[in-house]
Amino acid sequence: MPPIVRRGFLAGALALPFAARAQTQESPEERRQRQQREDWPALGRYAADNAKLVKSGVKTNIVFMGDSITEGWRRQRPDFFSKGRVGRGISGQTTPQMVLRMMSDVVALKPRYLHIMAGTNDVAGNTGPITLAQTLDNFRMMTAIAQAHRIAVLIASVPPADHFPWRPGVETVAPIRAINAGLKRYAKTAGATWIDYWPVLADAGGAMKPGLANDGVHPTDQGYDLMATVIEPFLRARKI
C-alpha cells in the first residue's frame, strides 16, 4: 500500500527544491536588489557573529567599520585582526547604511575604539545621489553615537581611486579629496583621531600607486600591509 501523503506537505516538499534553486540561480545584481528590499542596512550580516562575540565575554578593543575595503582587509590579512580587533566591513555600503549599523555592529560590542573608513560608495552613488554635506553629516552621526557610549573614534581617509570599475565615467578624485579635507577638519573639532592612508597609497594624481590595487580601488595584500604601517603604531601604543 503506498504511503499516505498529506496534500499540504507534498506541496511544501515540492516547493522547497524550486525555492532553493531559484535562490542559487540569482545573479549578483538580483541578490543585491533582494538585500536592498529585505535588509537595506544589512543588520543581519553580522548578527550571529555579534551575538557569539558578546556571549564569549572576549573584550573588543576596536571595531573597524566600513565597506568592501575594510571587509577585504579582514579577509586578505586575517593576522592583522588579532584578538580584540573586529572587522565589520560590508561590500558596497554607503555611509547612511553604516549609520544604521552603529548600534548593533559597534555599540553592542562595547569597544574602546572605532575606526571608520567610508565614503567610496557615497562617491559612486551606490544607494543613490548623496551630497558632500550629507556624507560628512553621516560621519558626524557615527562619531556622536560612538562618543556618547564612550568609544574613542578614529576617522580614516577615503582611499585614493581614479576610477570605479562598477561606475564608469563617475568623477572620483576631486570628490574623494573633498571628503577627506572635510573629514580632517571635522576630526580636529570632534576630538577624533585622523588616520591618513593617502601618503602610502596615493600617487600625485590621486590614483592608487602601481601594485597597490588590482582594480584601482581595492587594495592588494601589499596595499593592506602599507595601510597597517600607518595605523599599527597607534594601536600598539594603546595595546590594541
N, C-alpha and C positions, 0 to 999 in steps of 0.2 A: 504494500500500500504506500503510495507516495506521501512524503511528509506534508503536513498541513502548514501552509504559509499564509500569514495574515497579509491582506492586500496592502495595508499601510506600510508594513515592514518591508514588503517586496519593493514597493515604490521607492522607499528610502534607500534600500540597499542598491537598487539600480542607479539611483541618482548620485550616490557617492563617487563612483568612478568618474562619471561625467564632470562633476564639480571639481574633483581633484585635477582631472586632465585639463579642464578649462583654465584653472589657475596656473598650471605649469606651462600652458601654452601662451600665457600673457607675454606680450612684448615688454621691453623695459619701459617704454612710454606708457603702456597700459597699466603697468604696476605703479608707475609714478602717479598717474591720474587716480587710481584707486586709493593710493596712500593719501593724496590730497583730499579726497572725498571723506575718507573714513577717520583719518587722524592727521590733520593738517600739520600740527607741530611735531608729530612723531613722538608723542608722550609714551607710547608703548614700546619704543625701540629698546630702551634700557631699563624698563620697569622691573623685569625679573632680576637683572644684574644689580640694580639698586637695592632691591629688597634683600637679596642674598648678601650684599656687602654690609648693609645695616645690621642684619641679623648676625653676621660673623663677629661684629664688635671690633673689626680691624679699623684702626684710625686712618681717616683720609686726610692727607696733608694738603693736597692740591688737586683741583679738578680743571682739566683742560676742555673748555667749551669751544666748539667751533663747527666747521663744515668738513668737506672731504679732505682738506689739507691736514686738519687735526686727526681725522679718522685714519688717514693714511700713515700718519706719524706713528700711531699706536700699532698699526698692522705691520709696517715695514721695520720699525725699530722698537720691538717689544721690550728690549732690555732697558730702554730709556724710561719706560713706565714701570719702575721698580715699585716695591710695596709702598703704598701711600700716595702714589701718583695715579690718578684716574682719568682716562680719556673718555670724553663724551662728545666726539665729533660725529656729525651726520652729513653724508654726502648731499650736496645740492642745497643745503639750508641757507636761509637768509636771516638777518638779524631779528625781524619780528617773530619768526618761528622760535629762535633761541630765547627770546624774552619769555615766551610761554613755557619753556622747558626749565626755567631757572629754579623753580621750587622743587620739582621732582628730581632733576639731574644734578643740582648743585646744593641747594639749601638743605635738603633732606639728608645729604651725606655729611653735613657739618664739617666741611674742610676748613683749614686755616687760610688757604689762598684759593683764588680763582684766576685762571689765565683765559682771557677772551681773545680769540683770533677769528675775526669775521669780517664780512664786507665784500668779499669777492663775488658772491652770488647776488648781492644787492646791485652791484655794478652791472652784472649780467642780466638783471631783471628776472630772476628765476621764478619769483612769486608775484610778478607784476611791477609796474613802474614805482620807483621809490626815490625820493629826493635826498640830497646830501644831508639836509637838516633832519630828515626822518631817520636816516641811518645813525647819525650822531645821537639823536634822541633815544634810540634803542640801546645804544651803549650806555647812555645815562641811566636808563631804567635798569639795565642789568647791574650796573655798578651800584645804584641805590639799593636794589634788593639785597645784593651781597653785603654791602656795608651795614645795612640795617640788621643783619644777622651776624655782625662782627667777623665778616670774611674779608680779608685784605684782597685788593684787586690788582691784577697785572693786565694792562691793556697792551696787546701786541699790534704791531703794524700789519696792515694788509700786505701780503707778499706781492712782489712785483709780477707783472704779466703784460705783454704787449699785444695779446690777443686771447680770445676764449674759443677753443675749438667747437664748443657747443653753441656759441652765439657769434657766428661770423659777421664781421662788419661792426660790431659794437666797440666803441671807443673805450679803452681800458686805462691807459697810462695816466692821463690827466685826472679822471675821476678817482683813481686809487691814490694818487698824490694828494688830492684834495681831502679825501677821507683821513689819510694819515696825518696831514697837517692839523686837521680839526681834532683828531684823537690825541695828538701830542699835547696840544694846548689844553684840552679838557683834562688829561691825566694830571697835569700840574695843579689845576684848580680843585680837582676832586680828591687829591691825596692818594691817587693811584700810581703805580709804578709803570713807567713806559718801557716796553721791551721792543727794540727796533731790530728787525731781521734784515732790513734793506742793505746795510753795509756789507753783509756777507753773501746776499743773494742777487742783488740787482746790478745790472750794468748801467752805463751812463745814460742810456736811453729809456730806462725803466722796464726793461725786459729781464727775464731770468738769465743769469750768466750761463754760458755754454756748459752742458753736462749736469746742470742742477735741476732740470725738469724735462722729462721726455716729451711733454706736450706743451711746454711753455708756461704751465700753471702749477701742476702738481709735482712737488719735489721728488727727486731721486733719493736713493739712500745717501749719497754724498750731500745732497741738499739738506736733508734732515740732520745729518751729522754736523754740518756747519751751523744750523739753527741751534743745535744743542750747545755749541761752544758759546753762544750768546747768552743762553739762559742758565746753563749749569752753574756758573759762579754764584748767581743769585740763589739758586736752590741749595747748593752745598753750604753756603754761608748760613743758611737758616735750617740746615739739617732736614731738608725736604727730599 
